[in-house]
């Protein structure tokens, strides 16, 4: 019998992995229908400019106090992770019968289609993502001014691209679509909106 998966929990990833070639946007805890085991599914984003073929991970499963009770190594093999795209919907990582309340993820190695290998995992720093102000919390006048800015610049206003006020941190910035980006990125890696234009026009 083929295993089917039932979603138990879905969480946005609230860390920015500075100096990492991959970012995690969310993780999902799934239950299998043919056993008592649980599975984790990661939604990953290739933030670089080259396609990826292999990724080695180590997943620390933790209890509610953050204490590790199991370490699960995993490798995405012979994949086609296209640059600037999300990846991971088809992969389910078996983590056993105990439900993790928290997880800690290490990206240990990334191999690229062009033969390049990234293994500088010791340089990766985890930074907590700040909470963004939702556009819907603004007054009608403020929301209309933001929409007008898009119209004046002939930029298509798509609600999914304009959900939050952008935020600038030291090592990264967060787009109005909610996507974190390296500080050096001039356009959002998810929605392609221009960084300088956003901070000038999408504000409270």
FIKOLZA-1660 file (N, C-alpha, C; in steps of 0.1 Angstrom, whole numbers, plus 5000, padded with zeros to 4 digits):
% residues 204
   i   px   py   pz ch aa at
   1 5008 4988 5000  A  X  N
   1 5000 5000 5000  A  X CA
   1 5009 5013 5000  A  X  C
   2 5006 5022 4991  A  X  N
   2 5013 5034 4991  A  X CA
   2 5010 5043 5002  A  X  C
   3 5021 5049 5008  A  X  N
   3 5019 5058 5020  A  X CA
   3 5013 5071 5015  A  X  C
   4 5002 5075 5023  A  X  N
   4 4997 5089 5021  A  X CA
   4 5001 5097 5034  A  X  C
   5 5000 5110 5032  A  X  N
   5 5005 5118 5043  A  X CA
   5 4994 5128 5047  A  X  C
   6 4992 5129 5060  A  X  N
   6 4982 5139 5066  A  X CA
   6 4990 5149 5074  A  X  C
   7 4986 5162 5071  A  X  N
   7 4993 5173 5077  A  X CA
   7 4989 5174 5092  A  X  C
   8 4998 5174 5101  A  X  N
   8 4996 5175 5115  A  X CA
   8 4998 5189 5120  A  X  C
   9 5008 5196 5114  A  X  N
   9 5012 5209 5119  A  X CA
   9 5020 5216 5107  A  X  C
  10 5018 5229 5106  A  X  N
  10 5026 5236 5096  A  X CA
  10 5030 5249 5103  A  X  C
  11 5043 5252 5102  A  X  N
  11 5049 5264 5108  A  X CA
  11 5058 5272 5099  A  X  C
  12 5056 5285 5099  A  X  N
  12 5066 5293 5092  A  X CA
  12 5079 5293 5099  A  X  C
  13 5090 5293 5091  A  X  N
  13 5103 5293 5096  A  X CA
  13 5107 5307 5101  A  X  C
  14 5110 5309 5113  A  X  N
  14 5112 5322 5119  A  X CA
  14 5127 5326 5120  A  X  C
  15 5136 5319 5113  A  X  N
  15 5150 5322 5114  A  X CA
  15 5155 5326 5100  A  X  C
  16 5164 5336 5100  A  X  N
  16 5171 5339 5087  A  X CA
  16 5185 5333 5089  A  X  C
  17 5189 5325 5079  A  X  N
  17 5202 5318 5079  A  X CA
  17 5212 5327 5071  A  X  C
  18 5218 5336 5078  A  X  N
  18 5228 5344 5072  A  X CA
  18 5240 5336 5066  A  X  C
  19 5245 5340 5054  A  X  N
  19 5256 5333 5048  A  X CA
  19 5252 5319 5042  A  X  C
  20 5240 5316 5042  A  X  N
  20 5235 5303 5037  A  X CA
  20 5230 5304 5023  A  X  C
  21 5233 5294 5014  A  X  N
  21 5228 5295 5000  A  X CA
  21 5214 5290 4999  A  X  C
  22 5208 5285 5010  A  X  N
  22 5194 5281 5010  A  X CA
  22 5187 5287 5022  A  X  C
  23 5175 5290 5020  A  X  N
  23 5166 5295 5031  A  X CA
  23 5154 5285 5033  A  X  C
  24 5149 5284 5045  A  X  N
  24 5137 5276 5047  A  X CA
  24 5126 5286 5049  A  X  C
  25 5115 5283 5042  A  X  N
  25 5103 5292 5044  A  X CA
  25 5093 5286 5053  A  X  C
  26 5092 5273 5054  A  X  N
  26 5083 5267 5063  A  X CA
  26 5086 5252 5065  A  X  C
  27 5081 5246 5075  A  X  N
  27 5082 5232 5077  A  X CA
  27 5069 5226 5081  A  X  C
  28 5066 5214 5077  A  X  N
  28 5053 5207 5080  A  X CA
  28 5056 5194 5086  A  X  C
  29 5048 5191 5097  A  X  N
  29 5049 5178 5103  A  X CA
  29 5037 5170 5097  A  X  C
  30 5041 5158 5092  A  X  N
  30 5031 5149 5085  A  X CA
  30 5030 5136 5092  A  X  C
  31 5018 5130 5092  A  X  N
  31 5016 5116 5097  A  X CA
  31 5014 5107 5085  A  X  C
  32 5021 5096 5085  A  X  N
  32 5019 5086 5075  A  X CA
  32 5007 5077 5078  A  X  C
  33 5001 5072 5067  A  X  N
  33 4989 5064 5069  A  X CA
  33 4992 5049 5070  A  X  C
  34 5004 5045 5067  A  X  N
  34 5007 5030 5067  A  X CA
  34 5016 5026 5079  A  X  C
  35 5020 5036 5088  A  X  N
  35 5028 5033 5100  A  X CA
  35 5025 5043 5110  A  X  C
  36 5032 5041 5122  A  X  N
  36 5031 5051 5133  A  X CA
  36 5041 5062 5132  A  X  C
  37 5049 5062 5121  A  X  N
  37 5059 5072 5120  A  X CA
  37 5054 5086 5115  A  X  C
  38 5062 5096 5119  A  X  N
  38 5059 5109 5115  A  X CA
  38 5070 5114 5105  A  X  C
  39 5067 5124 5097  A  X  N
  39 5075 5128 5086  A  X CA
  39 5076 5144 5086  A  X  C
  40 5087 5149 5082  A  X  N
  40 5089 5163 5081  A  X CA
  40 5091 5167 5067  A  X  C
  41 5084 5177 5062  A  X  N
  41 5086 5183 5049  A  X CA
  41 5090 5197 5050  A  X  C
  42 5102 5200 5044  A  X  N
  42 5107 5214 5043  A  X CA
  42 5104 5220 5030  A  X  C
  43 5100 5233 5031  A  X  N
  43 5099 5241 5018  A  X CA
  43 5111 5250 5018  A  X  C
  44 5120 5247 5009  A  X  N
  44 5133 5254 5008  A  X CA
  44 5133 5264 4996  A  X  C
  45 5142 5273 4997  A  X  N
  45 5144 5283 4986  A  X CA
  45 5159 5284 4983  A  X  C
  46 5162 5282 4970  A  X  N
  46 5175 5284 4965  A  X CA
  46 5177 5299 4962  A  X  C
  47 5185 5305 4971  A  X  N
  47 5187 5320 4970  A  X CA
  47 5198 5324 4960  A  X  C
  48 5205 5314 4955  A  X  N
  48 5217 5318 4946  A  X CA
  48 5213 5319 4932  A  X  C
  49 5223 5319 4923  A  X  N
  49 5221 5320 4909  A  X CA
  49 5224 5308 4901  A  X  C
  50 5227 5297 4908  A  X  N
  50 5230 5284 4902  A  X CA
  50 5221 5273 4906  A  X  C
  51 5218 5264 4898  A  X  N
  51 5209 5253 4901  A  X CA
  51 5216 5243 4910  A  X  C
  52 5209 5237 4920  A  X  N
  52 5214 5228 4930  A  X CA
  52 5210 5213 4926  A  X  C
  53 5219 5204 4929  A  X  N
  53 5217 5190 4926  A  X CA
  53 5217 5181 4939  A  X  C
  54 5223 5185 4949  A  X  N
  54 5224 5177 4962  A  X CA
  54 5224 5186 4974  A  X  C
  55 5217 5182 4985  A  X  N
  55 5218 5190 4997  A  X CA
  55 5219 5180 5009  A  X  C
  56 5228 5182 5018  A  X  N
  56 5230 5174 5030  A  X CA
  56 5225 5182 5042  A  X  C
  57 5216 5176 5050  A  X  N
  57 5210 5183 5061  A  X CA
  57 5212 5174 5074  A  X  C
  58 5211 5180 5085  A  X  N
  58 5210 5173 5098  A  X CA
  58 5199 5180 5106  A  X  C
  59 5189 5172 5110  A  X  N
  59 5178 5177 5117  A  X CA
  59 5178 5173 5131  A  X  C
  60 5179 5182 5141  A  X  N
  60 5178 5179 5155  A  X CA
  60 5163 5180 5159  A  X  C
  61 5158 5169 5164  A  X  N
  61 5144 5169 5169  A  X CA
  61 5145 5172 5184  A  X  C
  62 5136 5181 5188  A  X  N
  62 5137 5186 5202  A  X CA
  62 5123 5186 5209  A  X  C
  63 5123 5185 5222  A  X  N
  63 5111 5186 5230  A  X CA
  63 5107 5200 5232  A  X  C
  64 5096 5202 5240  A  X  N
  64 5091 5216 5242  A  X CA
  64 5101 5225 5249  A  X  C
  65 5111 5220 5255  A  X  N
  65 5121 5228 5262  A  X CA
  65 5133 5230 5253  A  X  C
  66 5133 5225 5241  A  X  N
  66 5144 5227 5232  A  X CA
  66 5155 5217 5233  A  X  C
  67 5152 5206 5242  A  X  N
  67 5162 5196 5244  A  X CA
  67 5162 5186 5232  A  X  C
  68 5173 5183 5226  A  X  N
  68 5174 5174 5215  A  X CA
  68 5172 5159 5220  A  X  C
  69 5164 5152 5213  A  X  N
  69 5162 5138 5216  A  X CA
  69 5166 5129 5205  A  X  C
  70 5168 5135 5193  A  X  N
  70 5172 5126 5181  A  X CA
  70 5178 5135 5170  A  X  C
  71 5188 5130 5164  A  X  N
  71 5194 5137 5152  A  X CA
  71 5192 5129 5140  A  X  C
  72 5186 5135 5130  A  X  N
  72 5182 5128 5117  A  X CA
  72 5190 5134 5106  A  X  C
  73 5200 5126 5100  A  X  N
  73 5206 5131 5088  A  X CA
  73 5198 5128 5076  A  X  C
  74 5199 5137 5066  A  X  N
  74 5191 5135 5053  A  X CA
  74 5198 5142 5042  A  X  C
  75 5197 5135 5030  A  X  N
  75 5203 5141 5018  A  X CA
  75 5192 5141 5007  A  X  C
  76 5191 5153 5001  A  X  N
  76 5183 5154 4988  A  X CA
  76 5193 5151 4977  A  X  C
  77 5191 5139 4970  A  X  N
  77 5200 5135 4960  A  X CA
  77 5195 5136 4946  A  X  C
  78 5204 5140 4937  A  X  N
  78 5201 5141 4923  A  X CA
  78 5188 5149 4920  A  X  C
  79 5188 5161 4926  A  X  N
  79 5176 5169 4925  A  X CA
  79 5178 5180 4914  A  X  C
  80 5168 5187 4911  A  X  N
  80 5169 5199 4903  A  X CA
  80 5162 5211 4910  A  X  C
  81 5170 5217 4918  A  X  N
  81 5165 5228 4926  A  X CA
  81 5169 5241 4919  A  X  C
  82 5160 5247 4912  A  X  N
  82 5162 5258 4903  A  X CA
  82 5165 5271 4911  A  X  C
  83 5173 5279 4906  A  X  N
  83 5177 5291 4913  A  X CA
  83 5164 5300 4915  A  X  C
  84 5164 5306 4926  A  X  N
  84 5153 5316 4930  A  X CA
  84 5139 5309 4930  A  X  C
  85 5138 5296 4933  A  X  N
  85 5126 5289 4933  A  X CA
  85 5124 5281 4946  A  X  C
  86 5112 5278 4950  A  X  N
  86 5109 5270 4961  A  X CA
  86 5110 5255 4957  A  X  C
  87 5113 5247 4967  A  X  N
  87 5115 5233 4965  A  X CA
  87 5112 5225 4977  A  X  C
  88 5108 5212 4976  A  X  N
  88 5106 5203 4987  A  X CA
  88 5092 5197 4988  A  X  C
  89 5082 5201 4980  A  X  N
  89 5069 5196 4982  A  X CA
  89 5068 5180 4980  A  X  C
  90 5077 5174 4973  A  X  N
  90 5076 5160 4970  A  X CA
  90 5084 5151 4980  A  X  C
  91 5091 5157 4990  A  X  N
  91 5100 5150 4999  A  X CA
  91 5094 5149 5013  A  X  C
  92 5094 5137 5019  A  X  N
  92 5090 5135 5032  A  X CA
  92 5101 5128 5040  A  X  C
  93 5105 5134 5051  A  X  N
  93 5117 5129 5058  A  X CA
  93 5112 5121 5071  A  X  C
  94 5114 5108 5071  A  X  N
  94 5110 5100 5083  A  X CA
  94 5118 5104 5095  A  X  C
  95 5110 5108 5106  A  X  N
  95 5117 5112 5118  A  X CA
  95 5113 5103 5130  A  X  C
  96 5106 5092 5127  A  X  N
  96 5102 5082 5138  A  X CA
  96 5089 5085 5144  A  X  C
  97 5087 5078 5155  A  X  N
  97 5073 5078 5161  A  X CA
  97 5071 5089 5171  A  X  C
  98 5081 5096 5175  A  X  N
  98 5079 5107 5185  A  X CA
  98 5077 5121 5178  A  X  C
  99 5067 5128 5183  A  X  N
  99 5065 5141 5176  A  X CA
  99 5075 5152 5182  A  X  C
 100 5082 5158 5173  A  X  N
 100 5091 5169 5178  A  X CA
 100 5083 5182 5180  A  X  C
 101 5085 5188 5191  A  X  N
 101 5078 5201 5194  A  X CA
 101 5086 5213 5187  A  X  C
 102 5099 5211 5186  A  X  N
 102 5108 5221 5180  A  X CA
 102 5118 5213 5172  A  X  C
 103 5124 5220 5162  A  X  N
 103 5135 5214 5154  A  X CA
 103 5146 5224 5152  A  X  C
 104 5158 5219 5150  A  X  N
 104 5169 5227 5147  A  X CA
 104 5176 5221 5134  A  X  C
 105 5178 5229 5124  A  X  N
 105 5183 5224 5111  A  X CA
 105 5196 5230 5108  A  X  C
 106 5205 5220 5104  A  X  N
 106 5219 5224 5099  A  X CA
 106 5220 5220 5084  A  X  C
 107 5224 5230 5076  A  X  N
 107 5227 5227 5062  A  X CA
 107 5242 5225 5061  A  X  C
 108 5246 5212 5058  A  X  N
 108 5260 5209 5059  A  X CA
 108 5267 5209 5046  A  X  C
 109 5260 5207 5035  A  X  N
 109 5267 5207 5022  A  X CA
 109 5257 5209 5011  A  X  C
 110 5261 5217 5001  A  X  N
 110 5252 5220 4989  A  X CA
 110 5261 5218 4977  A  X  C
 111 5256 5210 4967  A  X  N
 111 5263 5207 4955  A  X CA
 111 5255 5213 4943  A  X  C
 112 5262 5219 4934  A  X  N
 112 5256 5227 4923  A  X CA
 112 5258 5219 4910  A  X  C
 113 5249 5222 4901  A  X  N
 113 5250 5216 4887  A  X CA
 113 5263 5219 4880  A  X  C
 114 5269 5230 4883  A  X  N
 114 5281 5234 4876  A  X CA
 114 5294 5228 4883  A  X  C
 115 5292 5219 4893  A  X  N
 115 5303 5213 4900  A  X CA
 115 5307 5219 4913  A  X  C
 116 5303 5231 4915  A  X  N
 116 5307 5239 4927  A  X CA
 116 5301 5232 4940  A  X  C
 117 5308 5232 4951  A  X  N
 117 5304 5226 4963  A  X CA
 117 5305 5237 4974  A  X  C
 118 5294 5239 4982  A  X  N
 118 5294 5248 4993  A  X CA
 118 5293 5239 5006  A  X  C
 119 5303 5241 5015  A  X  N
 119 5303 5234 5028  A  X CA
 119 5307 5243 5039  A  X  C
 120 5305 5256 5038  A  X  N
 120 5309 5265 5048  A  X CA
 120 5299 5267 5058  A  X  C
 121 5294 5256 5064  A  X  N
 121 5283 5256 5073  A  X CA
 121 5286 5264 5086  A  X  C
 122 5299 5264 5090  A  X  N
 122 5303 5271 5102  A  X CA
 122 5301 5286 5102  A  X  C
 123 5300 5291 5090  A  X  N
 123 5298 5306 5088  A  X CA
 123 5283 5310 5089  A  X  C
 124 5274 5300 5089  A  X  N
 124 5260 5303 5089  A  X CA
 124 5255 5308 5103  A  X  C
 125 5248 5319 5103  A  X  N
 125 5243 5325 5116  A  X CA
 125 5228 5325 5115  A  X  C
 126 5222 5322 5126  A  X  N
 126 5207 5322 5127  A  X CA
 126 5202 5335 5133  A  X  C
 127 5194 5342 5127  A  X  N
 127 5188 5354 5132  A  X CA
 127 5173 5354 5132  A  X  C
 128 5167 5358 5143  A  X  N
 128 5152 5357 5144  A  X CA
 128 5146 5368 5135  A  X  C
 129 5136 5363 5127  A  X  N
 129 5129 5373 5118  A  X CA
 129 5120 5382 5126  A  X  C
 130 5120 5395 5123  A  X  N
 130 5111 5404 5130  A  X CA
 130 5097 5403 5126  A  X  C
 131 5088 5407 5134  A  X  N
 131 5073 5406 5130  A  X CA
 131 5071 5419 5122  A  X  C
 132 5064 5416 5110  A  X  N
 132 5061 5427 5101  A  X CA
 132 5047 5433 5104  A  X  C
 133 5045 5446 5101  A  X  N
 133 5032 5452 5102  A  X CA
 133 5024 5448 5090  A  X  C
 134 5012 5443 5092  A  X  N
 134 5003 5439 5081  A  X CA
 134 4997 5451 5074  A  X  C
 135 4997 5450 5061  A  X  N
 135 4990 5461 5053  A  X CA
 135 4976 5463 5057  A  X  C
 136 4969 5452 5060  A  X  N
 136 4955 5452 5064  A  X CA
 136 4952 5460 5077  A  X  C
 137 4963 5462 5085  A  X  N
 137 4961 5469 5097  A  X CA
 137 4962 5484 5095  A  X  C
 138 4965 5489 5083  A  X  N
 138 4966 5503 5080  A  X CA
 138 4953 5509 5078  A  X  C
 139 4952 5522 5078  A  X  N
 139 4939 5529 5075  A  X CA
 139 4937 5528 5060  A  X  C
 140 4924 5531 5056  A  X  N
 140 4920 5530 5042  A  X CA
 140 4928 5540 5034  A  X  C
 141 4931 5552 5040  A  X  N
 141 4939 5562 5033  A  X CA
 141 4953 5557 5030  A  X  C
 142 4959 5551 5040  A  X  N
 142 4973 5546 5038  A  X CA
 142 4973 5535 5028  A  X  C
 143 4963 5526 5028  A  X  N
 143 4963 5515 5018  A  X CA
 143 4961 5520 5004  A  X  C
 144 4952 5530 5003  A  X  N
 144 4950 5536 4990  A  X CA
 144 4962 5543 4984  A  X  C
 145 4970 5550 4993  A  X  N
 145 4982 5556 4989  A  X CA
 145 4992 5546 4984  A  X  C
 146 4993 5535 4990  A  X  N
 146 5002 5524 4986  A  X CA
 146 4998 5519 4972  A  X  C
 147 4985 5516 4970  A  X  N
 147 4980 5512 4957  A  X CA
 147 4982 5522 4946  A  X  C
 148 4981 5535 4950  A  X  N
 148 4983 5545 4940  A  X CA
 148 4998 5546 4936  A  X  C
 149 5007 5543 4945  A  X  N
 149 5021 5543 4941  A  X CA
 149 5024 5532 4931  A  X  C
 150 5018 5520 4932  A  X  N
 150 5019 5510 4922  A  X CA
 150 5014 5515 4908  A  X  C
 151 5002 5521 4909  A  X  N
 151 4996 5526 4896  A  X CA
 151 5004 5536 4889  A  X  C
 152 5010 5546 4897  A  X  N
 152 5018 5556 4891  A  X CA
 152 5030 5551 4884  A  X  C
 153 5036 5540 4890  A  X  N
 153 5048 5534 4884  A  X CA
 153 5045 5523 4874  A  X  C
 154 5032 5521 4872  A  X  N
 154 5028 5510 4862  A  X CA
 154 5033 5496 4867  A  X  C
 155 5032 5494 4880  A  X  N
 155 5036 5481 4886  A  X CA
 155 5023 5474 4890  A  X  C
 156 5021 5462 4885  A  X  N
 156 5009 5455 4888  A  X CA
 156 5008 5452 4903  A  X  C
 157 4996 5456 4909  A  X  N
 157 4994 5454 4923  A  X CA
 157 4987 5441 4925  A  X  C
 158 4995 5432 4931  A  X  N
 158 4990 5418 4934  A  X CA
 158 4990 5417 4949  A  X  C
 159 4979 5414 4956  A  X  N
 159 4978 5414 4970  A  X CA
 159 4988 5405 4977  A  X  C
 160 4992 5393 4971  A  X  N
 160 5001 5384 4977  A  X CA
 160 5015 5390 4977  A  X  C
 161 5018 5401 4969  A  X  N
 161 5031 5407 4969  A  X CA
 161 5031 5419 4979  A  X  C
 162 5020 5423 4984  A  X  N
 162 5019 5435 4992  A  X CA
 162 5011 5432 5005  A  X  C
 163 5016 5423 5013  A  X  N
 163 5009 5419 5026  A  X CA
 163 5015 5426 5038  A  X  C
 164 5027 5431 5037  A  X  N
 164 5034 5437 5049  A  X CA
 164 5042 5449 5046  A  X  C
 165 5045 5457 5056  A  X  N
 165 5054 5468 5055  A  X CA
 165 5068 5462 5055  A  X  C
 166 5077 5465 5045  A  X  N
 166 5090 5460 5045  A  X CA
 166 5099 5464 5057  A  X  C
 167 5108 5456 5061  A  X  N
 167 5116 5458 5072  A  X CA
 167 5131 5456 5068  A  X  C
 168 5140 5465 5073  A  X  N
 168 5154 5464 5070  A  X CA
 168 5162 5460 5083  A  X  C
 169 5169 5449 5083  A  X  N
 169 5178 5445 5094  A  X CA
 169 5193 5447 5089  A  X  C
 170 5202 5444 5098  A  X  N
 170 5216 5446 5094  A  X CA
 170 5221 5437 5083  A  X  C
 171 5217 5424 5083  A  X  N
 171 5222 5414 5073  A  X CA
 171 5211 5410 5063  A  X  C
 172 5199 5415 5065  A  X  N
 172 5188 5411 5055  A  X CA
 172 5177 5421 5056  A  X  C
 173 5168 5420 5046  A  X  N
 173 5156 5428 5046  A  X CA
 173 5144 5419 5043  A  X  C
 174 5133 5423 5047  A  X  N
 174 5121 5416 5045  A  X CA
 174 5111 5423 5036  A  X  C
 175 5107 5417 5025  A  X  N
 175 5099 5423 5015  A  X CA
 175 5084 5424 5019  A  X  C
 176 5077 5432 5012  A  X  N
 176 5063 5433 5015  A  X CA
 176 5055 5420 5012  A  X  C
 177 5061 5410 5006  A  X  N
 177 5055 5397 5004  A  X CA
 177 5058 5388 5016  A  X  C
 178 5067 5392 5025  A  X  N
 178 5071 5384 5036  A  X CA
 178 5084 5377 5034  A  X  C
 179 5090 5378 5022  A  X  N
 179 5102 5370 5020  A  X CA
 179 5115 5377 5025  A  X  C
 180 5123 5370 5033  A  X  N
 180 5136 5376 5037  A  X CA
 180 5146 5376 5025  A  X  C
 181 5154 5386 5025  A  X  N
 181 5164 5387 5014  A  X CA
 181 5178 5391 5020  A  X  C
 182 5189 5387 5014  A  X  N
 182 5202 5392 5018  A  X CA
 182 5202 5407 5017  A  X  C
 183 5209 5414 5025  A  X  N
 183 5210 5428 5025  A  X CA
 183 5215 5433 5011  A  X  C
 184 5223 5425 5004  A  X  N
 184 5228 5430 4991  A  X CA
 184 5219 5428 4980  A  X  C
 185 5208 5421 4982  A  X  N
 185 5198 5418 4971  A  X CA
 185 5190 5431 4968  A  X  C
 186 5190 5435 4956  A  X  N
 186 5183 5448 4952  A  X CA
 186 5169 5445 4948  A  X  C
 187 5165 5433 4945  A  X  N
 187 5151 5429 4943  A  X CA
 187 5148 5416 4951  A  X  C
 188 5135 5415 4954  A  X  N
 188 5131 5404 4962  A  X CA
 188 5133 5391 4954  A  X  C
 189 5138 5380 4961  A  X  N
 189 5140 5368 4954  A  X CA
 189 5127 5360 4951  A  X  C
 190 5116 5364 4958  A  X  N
 190 5104 5357 4956  A  X CA
 190 5095 5365 4946  A  X  C
 191 5093 5378 4948  A  X  N
 191 5083 5385 4940  A  X CA
 191 5089 5395 4930  A  X  C
 192 5102 5397 4931  A  X  N
 192 5110 5406 4922  A  X CA
 192 5107 5421 4924  A  X  C
 193 5100 5425 4934  A  X  N
 193 5098 5439 4936  A  X CA
 193 5112 5446 4940  A  X  C
 194 5113 5458 4936  A  X  N
 194 5126 5465 4938  A  X CA
 194 5127 5470 4953  A  X  C
 195 5138 5468 4959  A  X  N
 195 5140 5471 4973  A  X CA
 195 5139 5486 4976  A  X  C
 196 5146 5494 4969  A  X  N
 196 5146 5508 4972  A  X CA
 196 5132 5514 4969  A  X  C
 197 5125 5510 4959  A  X  N
 197 5112 5515 4956  A  X CA
 197 5102 5511 4967  A  X  C
 198 5103 5498 4972  A  X  N
 198 5095 5494 4983  A  X CA
 198 5096 5502 4995  A  X  C
 199 5108 5504 5000  A  X  N
 199 5110 5512 5012  A  X CA
 199 5106 5526 5011  A  X  C
 200 5106 5531 4999  A  X  N
 200 5101 5545 4996  A  X CA
 200 5086 5546 4996  A  X  C
 201 5080 5536 4991  A  X  N
 201 5065 5537 4988  A  X CA
 201 5056 5528 4996  A  X  C
 202 5061 5517 5001  A  X  N
 202 5052 5509 5010  A  X CA
 202 5056 5511 5024  A  X  C
 203 5049 5520 5030  A  X  N
 203 5052 5523 5044  A  X CA
 203 5040 5528 5052  A  X  C
 204 5040 5528 5065  A  X  N
 204 5029 5532 5073  A  X CA
 204 5028 5547 5074  A  X  C
% end
